[in-house]
């Protein structure tokens, strides 16, 4: 694919990665992901961010650079906003092709260049507010630490109004031969919105307070384009993705959307029978809900639903005196990703003995959840238990509607 022009002398150079690999070794990307780099030309030539040699990324980027009349050997400055290997994994190869380029990052980023890639020469640390004059335009550096690694920064090009924030404002999903927000219809935008939420919940959600700080820090800039390192480049309506990330960050403090994420697993159908009654109660109150079955559906989508919704239903059988193992894994991910402040109902069937309750309560201890009284039953639920389960579902739905923390 060719380079795409953002503004005079500013180009998006992107590679689409479509693979069965997992992002970060954890998260599925069935619709791929883009790796975006950015070329800025002045009297000197700058490449903002790099890539990992994933599938044929190096060939895609080389082809796009060539379409803009530039080769790796001609880059004067390589700016690394973030050192995670999906943006830097090809750094040693780049250095072999171009031993003269200055590599710029924050002080923490430079330390990671040294430790990850054993490169010592041609490195330059920049700090918040520093500028780089490349002849004809000046770039400014803004540190935005912990979005989502400690060394992260953004680059601002005042001449074009373009902001290059690396992983901030990113999304899963390959782009194809289009990269700009005004090149996609609303149905396609709905897809990328779902993928940006999943990306945020999977990758960034633990650092939401730092996302809010970054948005506040950059708010005074007259941003004409948001150019992240994954996903759509926002040239028509950059505030759309900034606002979206602001909303995602706010979910971490709650309340989130007045919806319920139903997450369930069932061994022989008895827990599912009880869950059906809970859902009837939710439906009577008119609260929207989503359902995800574990382990059938990957925790990546479970996490995205749970992060977005104010309410959770966790339906699981007891398994060998403890929680159903796939649900135990989900709760461990929730703990790691700080899924706090939810309104939650837990239900489940047991066979010869219970036991899930103790492990469950230990698992959620740090999550600051407000719980509707849980219900467990032996084998298949009775008619009285089904009525009670329906009532508990309605109770949870009303708590979500109230919006109180």
SEKOLTOR-189760 format. One record per residue (C-alpha): residue in three letters; z, y, x. Coordinates in steps of 0.02 Angstrom, whole numbers, plus 50000, padded with zeros to 5 digits. Example, Ala and Ser with C-alpha at 12.3 -4.5 7.8 and 13.67 -1.06 7.14 Angstrom:
BEGIN
{roba=ALA pz=50390 py=49775 px=50615}
{roba=SER pz=50357 py=49947 px=50684}
! end
This chain:
BEGIN
{roba=UNK pz=50000 py=50000 px=50000}
{roba=UNK pz=49965 py=50177 px=50055}
{roba=UNK pz=50093 py=50312 px=50088}
{roba=UNK pz=50131 py=50414 px=49933}
{roba=UNK pz=50144 py=50604 px=49948}
{roba=UNK pz=50309 py=50679 px=49889}
{roba=UNK pz=50269 py=50854 px=49949}
{roba=UNK pz=50170 py=50935 px=50088}
{roba=UNK pz=50202 py=50832 px=50246}
{roba=UNK pz=50330 py=50719 px=50158}
{roba=UNK pz=50285 py=50540 px=50114}
{roba=UNK pz=50363 py=50386 px=50035}
{roba=UNK pz=50331 py=50230 px=50138}
{roba=UNK pz=50386 py=50079 px=50039}
{roba=UNK pz=50382 py=49890 px=50051}
{roba=UNK pz=50406 py=49776 px=49901}
{roba=UNK pz=50512 py=49623 px=49934}
{roba=UNK pz=50481 py=49480 px=49813}
{roba=UNK pz=50577 py=49326 px=49865}
{roba=UNK pz=50696 py=49191 px=49810}
{roba=UNK pz=50823 py=49256 px=49936}
{roba=UNK pz=50985 py=49332 px=49875}
{roba=UNK pz=51020 py=49516 px=49908}
{roba=UNK pz=51169 py=49529 px=50026}
{roba=UNK pz=51169 py=49339 px=50019}
{roba=UNK pz=51249 py=49349 px=49845}
{roba=UNK pz=51146 py=49439 px=49712}
{roba=UNK pz=50984 py=49371 px=49636}
{roba=UNK pz=50831 py=49483 px=49637}
{roba=UNK pz=50709 py=49391 px=49524}
{roba=UNK pz=50609 py=49552 px=49502}
{roba=UNK pz=50614 py=49596 px=49686}
{roba=UNK pz=50676 py=49753 px=49771}
{roba=UNK pz=50592 py=49896 px=49862}
{roba=UNK pz=50635 py=49951 px=50039}
{roba=UNK pz=50592 py=50136 px=50048}
{roba=UNK pz=50570 py=50235 px=50209}
{roba=UNK pz=50516 py=50417 px=50217}
{roba=UNK pz=50398 py=50505 px=50336}
{roba=UNK pz=50421 py=50691 px=50369}
{roba=UNK pz=50296 py=50787 px=50475}
{roba=UNK pz=50328 py=50949 px=50567}
{roba=UNK pz=50286 py=50984 px=50747}
{roba=UNK pz=50390 py=50828 px=50771}
{roba=UNK pz=50376 py=50670 px=50666}
{roba=UNK pz=50527 py=50595 px=50579}
{roba=UNK pz=50554 py=50427 px=50496}
{roba=UNK pz=50705 py=50421 px=50379}
{roba=UNK pz=50780 py=50247 px=50369}
{roba=UNK pz=50702 py=50085 px=50423}
{roba=UNK pz=50697 py=49910 px=50348}
{roba=UNK pz=50734 py=49728 px=50378}
{roba=UNK pz=50587 py=49618 px=50423}
{roba=UNK pz=50600 py=49532 px=50255}
{roba=UNK pz=50447 py=49439 px=50192}
{roba=UNK pz=50307 py=49552 px=50260}
{roba=UNK pz=50400 py=49718 px=50257}
{roba=UNK pz=50347 py=49768 px=50433}
{roba=UNK pz=50163 py=49744 px=50391}
{roba=UNK pz=50180 py=49841 px=50228}
{roba=UNK pz=50266 py=49986 px=50314}
{roba=UNK pz=50145 py=49987 px=50460}
{roba=UNK pz=49997 py=49994 px=50339}
{roba=UNK pz=50075 py=50136 px=50239}
{roba=UNK pz=50116 py=50236 px=50396}
{roba=UNK pz=49938 py=50213 px=50459}
{roba=UNK pz=49871 py=50282 px=50294}
{roba=UNK pz=49967 py=50442 px=50336}
{roba=UNK pz=49895 py=50442 px=50513}
{roba=UNK pz=50055 py=50388 px=50600}
{roba=UNK pz=50106 py=50236 px=50703}
{roba=UNK pz=50280 py=50177 px=50750}
{roba=UNK pz=50250 py=50231 px=50929}
{roba=UNK pz=50223 py=50412 px=50872}
{roba=UNK pz=50392 py=50436 px=50787}
{roba=UNK pz=50496 py=50569 px=50875}
{roba=UNK pz=50656 py=50546 px=50773}
{roba=UNK pz=50721 py=50396 px=50677}
{roba=UNK pz=50860 py=50447 px=50558}
{roba=UNK pz=50974 py=50307 px=50500}
{roba=UNK pz=51072 py=50361 px=50348}
{roba=UNK pz=51156 py=50193 px=50328}
{roba=UNK pz=51169 py=50046 px=50448}
{roba=UNK pz=51168 py=49898 px=50330}
{roba=UNK pz=51038 py=49777 px=50399}
{roba=UNK pz=50919 py=49791 px=50251}
{roba=UNK pz=50887 py=49968 px=50319}
{roba=UNK pz=50904 py=49934 px=50505}
{roba=UNK pz=50865 py=49751 px=50537}
{roba=UNK pz=50699 py=49793 px=50621}
{roba=UNK pz=50779 py=49919 px=50740}
{roba=UNK pz=50760 py=49819 px=50901}
{roba=UNK pz=50576 py=49789 px=50863}
{roba=UNK pz=50555 py=49974 px=50828}
{roba=UNK pz=50638 py=50016 px=50994}
{roba=UNK pz=50521 py=49899 px=51088}
{roba=UNK pz=50371 py=49988 px=51011}
{roba=UNK pz=50446 py=50160 px=51035}
{roba=UNK pz=50571 py=50178 px=51179}
{roba=UNK pz=50566 py=50369 px=51172}
{roba=UNK pz=50617 py=50407 px=50992}
{roba=UNK pz=50787 py=50487 px=50966}
{roba=UNK pz=50894 py=50385 px=50845}
{roba=UNK pz=51008 py=50494 px=50739}
{roba=UNK pz=51155 py=50442 px=50631}
{roba=UNK pz=51336 py=50488 px=50602}
{roba=UNK pz=51459 py=50447 px=50740}
{roba=UNK pz=51511 py=50291 px=50646}
{roba=UNK pz=51328 py=50247 px=50622}
{roba=UNK pz=51293 py=50264 px=50808}
{roba=UNK pz=51437 py=50145 px=50845}
{roba=UNK pz=51356 py=50019 px=50728}
{roba=UNK pz=51188 py=50039 px=50815}
{roba=UNK pz=51276 py=49992 px=50976}
{roba=UNK pz=51373 py=49845 px=50904}
{roba=UNK pz=51238 py=49775 px=50789}
{roba=UNK pz=51085 py=49800 px=50899}
{roba=UNK pz=51153 py=49827 px=51076}
{roba=UNK pz=51051 py=49987 px=51095}
{roba=UNK pz=51134 py=50119 px=51204}
{roba=UNK pz=50998 py=50244 px=51249}
{roba=UNK pz=50919 py=50383 px=51148}
{roba=UNK pz=51060 py=50394 px=51023}
{roba=UNK pz=51124 py=50555 px=50946}
{roba=UNK pz=51272 py=50574 px=50829}
{roba=UNK pz=51261 py=50709 px=50695}
{roba=UNK pz=51398 py=50774 px=50582}
{roba=UNK pz=51413 py=50857 px=50414}
{roba=UNK pz=51311 py=51017 px=50406}
{roba=UNK pz=51213 py=50988 px=50566}
{roba=UNK pz=51029 py=51029 px=50563}
{roba=UNK pz=50873 py=50965 px=50648}
{roba=UNK pz=50728 py=51084 px=50677}
{roba=UNK pz=50567 py=50984 px=50687}
{roba=UNK pz=50452 py=51135 px=50692}
{roba=UNK pz=50397 py=51205 px=50526}
{roba=UNK pz=50546 py=51133 px=50433}
{roba=UNK pz=50731 py=51104 px=50456}
{roba=UNK pz=50827 py=50951 px=50399}
{roba=UNK pz=51013 py=50958 px=50356}
{roba=UNK pz=51136 py=50814 px=50365}
{roba=UNK pz=51273 py=50783 px=50237}
{roba=UNK pz=51402 py=50648 px=50265}
{roba=UNK pz=51436 py=50548 px=50107}
{roba=UNK pz=51554 py=50415 px=50174}
{roba=UNK pz=51585 py=50254 px=50079}
{roba=UNK pz=51429 py=50264 px=49974}
{roba=UNK pz=51443 py=50125 px=50007}
{roba=UNK pz=51481 py=50101 px=50194}
{roba=UNK pz=51592 py=50221 px=50293}
{roba=UNK pz=51451 py=50288 px=50403}
{roba=UNK pz=51334 py=50341 px=50262}
{roba=UNK pz=51249 py=50511 px=50258}
{roba=UNK pz=51107 py=50597 px=50164}
{roba=UNK pz=50966 py=50705 px=50231}
{roba=UNK pz=50909 py=50864 px=50143}
{roba=UNK pz=50737 py=50940 px=50170}
{roba=UNK pz=50747 py=51118 px=50105}
{roba=UNK pz=50559 py=51147 px=50119}
{roba=UNK pz=50519 py=51014 px=49990}
{roba=UNK pz=50685 py=51004 px=49900}
{roba=UNK pz=50692 py=50818 px=49936}
{roba=UNK pz=50857 py=50727 px=49958}
{roba=UNK pz=50858 py=50563 px=50054}
{roba=UNK pz=51024 py=50477 px=50010}
{roba=UNK pz=50987 py=50296 px=50062}
{roba=UNK pz=51082 py=50175 px=49947}
{roba=UNK pz=51148 py=50312 px=49834}
{roba=UNK pz=51045 py=50323 px=49673}
{roba=UNK pz=50959 py=50157 px=49710}
{roba=UNK pz=50905 py=50011 px=49603}
{roba=UNK pz=50846 py=49832 px=49610}
{roba=UNK pz=50666 py=49797 px=49560}
{roba=UNK pz=50503 py=49801 px=49656}
{roba=UNK pz=50390 py=49952 px=49621}
{roba=UNK pz=50212 py=49892 px=49646}
{roba=UNK pz=50082 py=50028 px=49673}
{roba=UNK pz=50187 py=50161 px=49584}
{roba=UNK pz=50343 py=50242 px=49655}
{roba=UNK pz=50376 py=50403 px=49556}
{roba=UNK pz=50477 py=50420 px=49395}
{roba=UNK pz=50333 py=50505 px=49303}
{roba=UNK pz=50222 py=50354 px=49334}
{roba=UNK pz=50326 py=50236 px=49226}
{roba=UNK pz=50335 py=50228 px=49036}
{roba=UNK pz=50499 py=50222 px=48940}
{roba=UNK pz=50496 py=50033 px=48921}
{roba=UNK pz=50480 py=50018 px=49110}
{roba=UNK pz=50617 py=50148 px=49133}
{roba=UNK pz=50731 py=50042 px=49023}
{roba=UNK pz=50702 py=49896 px=49141}
{roba=UNK pz=50743 py=50000 px=49295}
{roba=UNK pz=50895 py=50073 px=49208}
{roba=UNK pz=50963 py=49897 px=49182}
{roba=UNK pz=50924 py=49856 px=49363}
{roba=UNK pz=51005 py=50015 px=49426}
{roba=UNK pz=51164 py=49972 px=49328}
{roba=UNK pz=51162 py=49795 px=49399}
{roba=UNK pz=51133 py=49864 px=49574}
{roba=UNK pz=51276 py=49987 px=49552}
{roba=UNK pz=51397 py=49858 px=49480}
{roba=UNK pz=51354 py=49731 px=49615}
{roba=UNK pz=51342 py=49845 px=49767}
{roba=UNK pz=51426 py=50013 px=49738}
{roba=UNK pz=51556 py=49999 px=49599}
{roba=UNK pz=51705 py=49973 px=49716}
{roba=UNK pz=51669 py=50145 px=49790}
{roba=UNK pz=51648 py=50247 px=49631}
{roba=UNK pz=51769 py=50384 px=49681}
{roba=UNK pz=51662 py=50416 px=49834}
{roba=UNK pz=51504 py=50420 px=49727}
{roba=UNK pz=51586 py=50558 px=49623}
{roba=UNK pz=51633 py=50653 px=49780}
{roba=UNK pz=51455 py=50638 px=49847}
{roba=UNK pz=51380 py=50702 px=49684}
{roba=UNK pz=51500 py=50850 px=49687}
{roba=UNK pz=51462 py=50886 px=49869}
{roba=UNK pz=51274 py=50888 px=49841}
{roba=UNK pz=51278 py=50977 px=49672}
{roba=UNK pz=51240 py=51150 px=49743}
{roba=UNK pz=51076 py=51095 px=49822}
{roba=UNK pz=50918 py=51138 px=49725}
{roba=UNK pz=50861 py=50958 px=49721}
{roba=UNK pz=50678 py=50937 px=49673}
{roba=UNK pz=50666 py=50753 px=49718}
{roba=UNK pz=50790 py=50610 px=49744}
{roba=UNK pz=50716 py=50484 px=49864}
{roba=UNK pz=50830 py=50331 px=49881}
{roba=UNK pz=50801 py=50182 px=49993}
{roba=UNK pz=50787 py=50061 px=49847}
{roba=UNK pz=50697 py=50095 px=49685}
{roba=UNK pz=50609 py=50238 px=49598}
{roba=UNK pz=50579 py=50406 px=49684}
{roba=UNK pz=50632 py=50541 px=49561}
{roba=UNK pz=50516 py=50692 px=49575}
{roba=UNK pz=50499 py=50742 px=49391}
{roba=UNK pz=50679 py=50725 px=49333}
{roba=UNK pz=50796 py=50695 px=49481}
{roba=UNK pz=50947 py=50739 px=49375}
{roba=UNK pz=50913 py=50586 px=49269}
{roba=UNK pz=50964 py=50466 px=49407}
{roba=UNK pz=51103 py=50581 px=49470}
{roba=UNK pz=51175 py=50588 px=49294}
{roba=UNK pz=51158 py=50401 px=49275}
{roba=UNK pz=51257 py=50372 px=49435}
{roba=UNK pz=51387 py=50497 px=49377}
{roba=UNK pz=51408 py=50397 px=49216}
{roba=UNK pz=51421 py=50234 px=49313}
{roba=UNK pz=51554 py=50308 px=49426}
{roba=UNK pz=51653 py=50365 px=49274}
{roba=UNK pz=51656 py=50186 px=49206}
{roba=UNK pz=51772 py=50140 px=49349}
{roba=UNK pz=51908 py=50252 px=49278}
{roba=UNK pz=51869 py=50212 px=49097}
{roba=UNK pz=51842 py=50208 px=48958}
{roba=UNK pz=51667 py=50139 px=48978}
{roba=UNK pz=51543 py=50109 px=48836}
{roba=UNK pz=51617 py=50059 px=48669}
{roba=UNK pz=51546 py=49885 px=48682}
{roba=UNK pz=51613 py=49711 px=48720}
{roba=UNK pz=51554 py=49591 px=48855}
{roba=UNK pz=51580 py=49413 px=48797}
{roba=UNK pz=51593 py=49295 px=48945}
{roba=UNK pz=51616 py=49113 px=48908}
{roba=UNK pz=51610 py=48934 px=48969}
{roba=UNK pz=51636 py=48775 px=48869}
{roba=UNK pz=51641 py=48593 px=48923}
{roba=UNK pz=51621 py=48500 px=48758}
{roba=UNK pz=51598 py=48637 px=48630}
{roba=UNK pz=51777 py=48663 px=48573}
{roba=UNK pz=51798 py=48830 px=48662}
{roba=UNK pz=51627 py=48882 px=48596}
{roba=UNK pz=51683 py=48843 px=48418}
{roba=UNK pz=51831 py=48958 px=48440}
{roba=UNK pz=51723 py=49092 px=48519}
{roba=UNK pz=51605 py=49091 px=48371}
{roba=UNK pz=51752 py=49141 px=48262}
{roba=UNK pz=51798 py=49283 px=48381}
{roba=UNK pz=51620 py=49347 px=48374}
{roba=UNK pz=51624 py=49346 px=48184}
{roba=UNK pz=51775 py=49461 px=48196}
{roba=UNK pz=51685 py=49577 px=48318}
{roba=UNK pz=51532 py=49584 px=48207}
{roba=UNK pz=51635 py=49629 px=48053}
{roba=UNK pz=51696 py=49785 px=48146}
{roba=UNK pz=51517 py=49830 px=48196}
{roba=UNK pz=51548 py=49839 px=48383}
{roba=UNK pz=51398 py=49797 px=48495}
{roba=UNK pz=51421 py=49651 px=48614}
{roba=UNK pz=51330 py=49549 px=48745}
{roba=UNK pz=51356 py=49366 px=48788}
{roba=UNK pz=51347 py=49280 px=48957}
{roba=UNK pz=51383 py=49096 px=48983}
{roba=UNK pz=51453 py=49039 px=49150}
{roba=UNK pz=51402 py=48956 px=49259}
{roba=UNK pz=51230 py=48956 px=49175}
{roba=UNK pz=51207 py=49143 px=49205}
{roba=UNK pz=51236 py=49218 px=49376}
{roba=UNK pz=51390 py=49325 px=49402}
{roba=UNK pz=51275 py=49471 px=49449}
{roba=UNK pz=51231 py=49500 px=49265}
{roba=UNK pz=51406 py=49456 px=49207}
{roba=UNK pz=51475 py=49591 px=49322}
{roba=UNK pz=51351 py=49721 px=49260}
{roba=UNK pz=51399 py=49690 px=49078}
{roba=UNK pz=51584 py=49691 px=49116}
{roba=UNK pz=51572 py=49851 px=49215}
{roba=UNK pz=51479 py=49942 px=49076}
{roba=UNK pz=51585 py=49883 px=48929}
{roba=UNK pz=51759 py=49939 px=48878}
{roba=UNK pz=51804 py=49769 px=48804}
{roba=UNK pz=51797 py=49592 px=48869}
{roba=UNK pz=51812 py=49422 px=48788}
{roba=UNK pz=51849 py=49284 px=48912}
{roba=UNK pz=51828 py=49113 px=48833}
{roba=UNK pz=51866 py=48964 px=48945}
{roba=UNK pz=51938 py=48789 px=48930}
{roba=UNK pz=52082 py=48728 px=49034}
{roba=UNK pz=52016 py=48621 px=49176}
{roba=UNK pz=52138 py=48506 px=49266}
{roba=UNK pz=52291 py=48612 px=49224}
{roba=UNK pz=52204 py=48774 px=49277}
{roba=UNK pz=52061 py=48891 px=49233}
{roba=UNK pz=51883 py=48831 px=49209}
{roba=UNK pz=51822 py=48850 px=49390}
{roba=UNK pz=51666 py=48956 px=49353}
{roba=UNK pz=51777 py=49080 px=49259}
{roba=UNK pz=51901 py=49082 px=49403}
{roba=UNK pz=51756 py=49136 px=49515}
{roba=UNK pz=51707 py=49273 px=49392}
{roba=UNK pz=51884 py=49341 px=49391}
{roba=UNK pz=51889 py=49339 px=49581}
{roba=UNK pz=51730 py=49444 px=49583}
{roba=UNK pz=51808 py=49562 px=49455}
{roba=UNK pz=51959 py=49583 px=49568}
{roba=UNK pz=51850 py=49617 px=49720}
{roba=UNK pz=51744 py=49743 px=49624}
{roba=UNK pz=51894 py=49830 px=49543}
{roba=UNK pz=51847 py=49799 px=49361}
{roba=UNK pz=51998 py=49896 px=49299}
{roba=UNK pz=52057 py=49966 px=49133}
{roba=UNK pz=51974 py=49847 px=49011}
{roba=UNK pz=52033 py=49788 px=48841}
{roba=UNK pz=52030 py=49599 px=48848}
{roba=UNK pz=52049 py=49446 px=48739}
{roba=UNK pz=52066 py=49274 px=48821}
{roba=UNK pz=52044 py=49115 px=48722}
{roba=UNK pz=52016 py=48932 px=48760}
{roba=UNK pz=52036 py=48749 px=48717}
{roba=UNK pz=52133 py=48620 px=48815}
{roba=UNK pz=52129 py=48431 px=48815}
{roba=UNK pz=52281 py=48332 px=48871}
{roba=UNK pz=52378 py=48486 px=48930}
{roba=UNK pz=52363 py=48674 px=48950}
{roba=UNK pz=52388 py=48771 px=49111}
{roba=UNK pz=52255 py=48906 px=49120}
{roba=UNK pz=52376 py=49042 px=49065}
{roba=UNK pz=52478 py=49049 px=49226}
{roba=UNK pz=52328 py=49055 px=49343}
{roba=UNK pz=52240 py=49181 px=49230}
{roba=UNK pz=52387 py=49300 px=49229}
{roba=UNK pz=52401 py=49293 px=49418}
{roba=UNK pz=52213 py=49325 px=49434}
{roba=UNK pz=52216 py=49483 px=49327}
{roba=UNK pz=52381 py=49553 px=49388}
{roba=UNK pz=52300 py=49696 px=49486}
{roba=UNK pz=52167 py=49739 px=49358}
{roba=UNK pz=52269 py=49850 px=49240}
{roba=UNK pz=52198 py=49770 px=49084}
{roba=UNK pz=52264 py=49793 px=48907}
{roba=UNK pz=52268 py=49622 px=48827}
{roba=UNK pz=52253 py=49569 px=48647}
{roba=UNK pz=52369 py=49419 px=48623}
{roba=UNK pz=52277 py=49267 px=48688}
{roba=UNK pz=52257 py=49104 px=48595}
{roba=UNK pz=52242 py=48927 px=48661}
{roba=UNK pz=52229 py=48768 px=48559}
{roba=UNK pz=52218 py=48581 px=48582}
{roba=UNK pz=52046 py=48505 px=48560}
{roba=UNK pz=51948 py=48572 px=48413}
{roba=UNK pz=52022 py=48727 px=48329}
{roba=UNK pz=52096 py=48706 px=48155}
{roba=UNK pz=52043 py=48813 px=48008}
{roba=UNK pz=52200 py=48917 px=48028}
{roba=UNK pz=52163 py=48941 px=48213}
{roba=UNK pz=51985 py=48993 px=48174}
{roba=UNK pz=52049 py=49125 px=48052}
{roba=UNK pz=52169 py=49188 px=48184}
{roba=UNK pz=52030 py=49192 px=48315}
{roba=UNK pz=51921 py=49294 px=48198}
{roba=UNK pz=52066 py=49414 px=48172}
{roba=UNK pz=52092 py=49430 px=48360}
{roba=UNK pz=51908 py=49470 px=48383}
{roba=UNK pz=51920 py=49607 px=48253}
{roba=UNK pz=52079 py=49673 px=48336}
{roba=UNK pz=51991 py=49686 px=48503}
{roba=UNK pz=51843 py=49773 px=48423}
{roba=UNK pz=51956 py=49903 px=48342}
{roba=UNK pz=52042 py=49934 px=48508}
{roba=UNK pz=51872 py=49965 px=48588}
{roba=UNK pz=51821 py=50083 px=48448}
{roba=UNK pz=51982 py=50182 px=48469}
{roba=UNK pz=51935 py=50218 px=48649}
{roba=UNK pz=52115 py=50236 px=48704}
{roba=UNK pz=52166 py=50183 px=48878}
! end
